[in-house]
Amino acid sequence: MRARLVALPVPEPVANERRRKARANRDARLNPCRARLFLMGWSIFLTNVSRDVWSAQSLAKVYRLRWRIEMIFKAWKSHLGLRQFNARSASLLRLSVMTKLLFCEAVYRFCQAMELLGDGQRQVSLLRLARIIGQCACLFATPILQLTPDQWLEHHLTHHLFYEQRKDHKNYFQLVAELNPALG
């Protein structure tokens, strides 16, 4: 595959900020050498898009759009619980993955719809929207389960608030009681 290397100088304040952050890194293994510090004055791209399609400046502008993809994945993982799956069985895992992905897609579409309905003066932050919806996810479950929010909360407090009685694992209070039988 043919590839194209594009190097564009960055403004001096940007290069100096990159260098400052690199020097401030506490990991001695990452202590930047002189050549690395020099390269921090450049934005370097490797692409298979020819210069007939994108100039170097266009490539740099389009490259910045990739951060939207990064933000989508961050919203999914950090705020919409994409890392948390029910893996008790293969079918539950499959169901968990599919419902999480559907939820992520719904949030993304909701963000797009809100953007289109907006006045154009303020843009919707996908990360902030995902955080708000993730915090309110229980409210979305209540109509599906035909419960009021109060009933949902009561159920979760009653059934999921306390430690389980397990023989293979001791909770904090059981461990403390073992240390001092007088406390138990």
Secondary structure, DSSP 8 states (H G I E B T S, - for coil): ---EEEEEE--HHHHHHHHHHHHH-S-GGG---HHHHHHTTEEEEEESS-TTT--HHHHHHHHHTHHHHHHHHHIIIIIS-TT----SSHHHHHHHHHHHHHHHHHHHHHHHHHHHHS-SSS---HHHHHHHHHHTHHHHHHHHHT--HHHHHHHHHHHHSS----SS---HHHHHHHH-TTT-
